[in-house]
Amino acid sequence: MFKQKKTYFNWSTGKDSALALHYLLQDKNYSVDYLLTTVNAHYNRVTMHGLRTDLLQQQVKAINIPSIKVELPESPG
């Protein structure tokens, strides 16, 4: 019996992340259960690219994979 490996995908909101996700979704060995994104809680923006979180939510809705948002402080230490 074939069993897919469950995985979380680090979604940075950028084009490279989109391409990597596309390739991963083509691989039937894996199942992407969640998109994981870190957000700067002070600015309410994605830490990697500075995208506003409302646009992040629009991306997640279009991709149709559940997401997890990890909020980080302004200056994680």
C-alpha positions as CSV (number, residue, x, y, z in Angstrom):
1,M,0.0,0.0,0.0
2,F,1.4,3.4,-1.0
3,K,1.4,6.0,1.7
4,Q,2.2,9.7,1.0
5,K,4.6,11.5,3.3
6,K,2.8,14.4,5.1
7,T,4.6,17.7,5.1
8,Y,4.3,21.3,6.0
9,F,5.6,23.8,3.4
10,N,7.4,27.0,4.4
11,W,5.4,29.6,2.3
12,S,7.3,32.8,1.9
13,T,4.7,34.4,-0.5
14,G,7.3,34.8,-3.2
15,K,7.8,33.5,-6.7
16,D,10.5,31.0,-5.7
17,S,8.2,29.6,-3.0
18,A,5.4,29.3,-5.5
19,L,7.6,27.4,-8.0
20,A,8.9,25.0,-5.3
21,L,5.3,24.4,-4.1
22,H,4.2,23.7,-7.6
23,Y,6.9,21.1,-8.1
24,L,6.2,19.5,-4.7
25,L,2.5,19.2,-5.5
26,Q,3.4,17.3,-8.6
27,D,5.3,14.7,-6.6
28,K,2.8,12.1,-5.5
29,N,5.1,10.9,-2.7
30,Y,4.2,13.9,-0.7
31,S,1.0,15.5,0.7
32,V,1.2,19.2,1.7
33,D,-1.0,19.5,4.7
34,Y,-0.3,23.1,5.7
35,L,1.5,26.2,4.4
36,L,3.6,27.7,7.2
37,T,4.4,31.4,7.1
38,T,6.2,33.6,9.7
39,V,4.8,37.1,10.2
40,N,6.2,40.1,11.9
41,A,3.5,40.8,14.5
42,H,4.4,44.5,15.0
43,Y,4.1,45.4,11.3
44,N,1.5,42.7,10.4
45,R,3.6,41.6,7.4
46,V,5.3,38.4,6.2
47,T,8.8,38.4,7.5
48,M,10.5,37.2,4.3
49,H,9.0,39.6,1.7
50,G,7.1,42.2,3.7
51,L,3.8,41.3,2.1
52,R,0.7,42.4,4.0
53,T,-1.1,39.6,5.8
54,D,-4.3,40.4,4.0
55,L,-2.6,39.6,0.7
56,L,-1.1,36.5,2.3
57,Q,-4.6,35.3,3.1
58,Q,-5.7,35.9,-0.5
59,Q,-2.8,33.8,-1.7
60,V,-3.6,31.0,0.8
61,K,-7.3,31.1,-0.3
62,A,-6.3,30.8,-4.0
63,I,-3.9,27.9,-3.3
64,N,-6.5,26.1,-1.2
65,I,-4.2,24.5,1.3
66,P,-4.7,25.2,5.0
67,S,-2.2,27.6,6.5
68,I,-0.4,28.3,9.8
69,K,0.8,31.8,10.6
70,V,3.6,32.0,13.2
71,E,3.8,35.6,14.6
72,L,7.2,36.8,15.6
73,P,8.0,39.9,17.6
74,E,9.5,43.0,15.9
75,S,13.1,42.0,17.0
76,P,13.2,38.3,17.8
77,G,16.1,37.6,20.1
